[in-house]
Amino acid sequence: MSEEIIIARETENLTGSVRIGGAKNSALKLVAAAILGQGASTLHNVPRISDIDIMADVIRSLGGTVERQGETLIVDTTNATGYETPYELVSKMRASISVLGPLIGRFGHARVAMPGGCNIGARKIDLHLKVLQSIGVQFVNDHGYLYASSPNGLHSAEVYLDFPSVGATENMLMASVVVEGTSVIDNAAREPEIVDLANMLNAMGCKVEGAGSPTITITGVPLESLHPCEHTTVADRIEAGTFLAAGALMGGPLTVEGIDPSFLRMALMKLTDMGCSVETTEDSITVSRTEPLRPVDIQTLPHPGFPTDLQAQFCLLCAMADGTPVITENIFENRFMFAYELNRMGSDITVEDHHAIVHGVKSLQGAPVSCPDLRGGAALVIAGLAAEGETRIHDLHHIDRGYDNYVGKLQSLGANIERLSI
Ligand code: UD1
């Protein structure tokens, strides 16, 4: 059986501009939120990635339809009367459990296959369950499926999250928008994707205030009053950060267009601390570098802290810095597989528990490598451009989950790279 691989060859520099697409982590939840609109919602700026295909299959498995026209998705949930999400889909993509909240909001019950662990950690769902229980949802774990019901109806509640979980905040938001009374999520996740979801819900007739701050207030409205809407997905700050890391490594100047720089404040600060020049406009960021990369410690934290989804890309920068920076991963316990793979290309990274001690090296060598996960895979491709010789990157399905036309965009910046079947 043939396999697709990426061949990245030593490239002198990456320069020019690249347009950033819609955010994977937002679009997935926007598609799920369309369940509440009970009609055909139109979502613009939806990236062509396999995770979105899986979420479209989730909607279809419920009886809805999803049609793509370029970057636009028409999600029609008029006949989405099913309430069960099968194991085949949840096992392919954990974010499938984002339908739990909207299904509970629309039907009062749901049956969702329990997500297992995944290769970046255990990824529990206890917080999802806790917040939904607070509004009256009862859960039974039944042969690998989680059956959610609300025999006594749903009621508003004030919840305080132990940790600002993105997924738990989103599920609570999507379930409680149709629950009578005022609900409050305190210590809520503050990611731009949460703001995007709240904006779409409000465009459907919901009343959500405070998204983007630690306290979100939801005034419940009747389900029947909600309607489908038209919404444009926010830009992908992680895709932008990935290209900026590539520009910082190679020298640039490299510009990412169509992204609000405030989404990436911490990452931009780290780039500056590493010796890069960073210039911003309202919707673009340009990075360039002429001096050696300086070592900078990084610790991942919930937004607006440094994003875990950029940890691998910045670990690569640290791996070629002149010193010994330490990276601390606080969000996912098992997210350093990338470092082991990069060490095969000549980096010198020691992982101890949730810390990576990175001894900077002057050069990397091309090698056959496998994508350990989505972001690690994207970082290995960039490493291949900076390395001597040729790097063959396998297991591309990880990259395809979250990057739309990654190779084409890198080629447009001057990368010596191709994707082919072997
Ligand atoms: C989302 C993003 C992911 C990003 C992450 C953190 C999507 C599809 N994925 O994932 O790319 O890396 O936010 O920014 O949007 N946790 C619990 N119990 C829970 C929920 C979470 O212990 O009920 C833990 C997780 O195991 C993890 C941490 O909290 O260690 C962060 O999880 P969370 O913020 O919920 O991330 P996701 O929504 O899964």
Residues whose N, C-alpha, C, O or C-beta is under 5 A from the ligand:
A	BS01	UD1	N25 A95 A122 R123 K124 I125 D126 L127 H128 P164 S165 V166 G167 A168 T308 D309 I331 F332
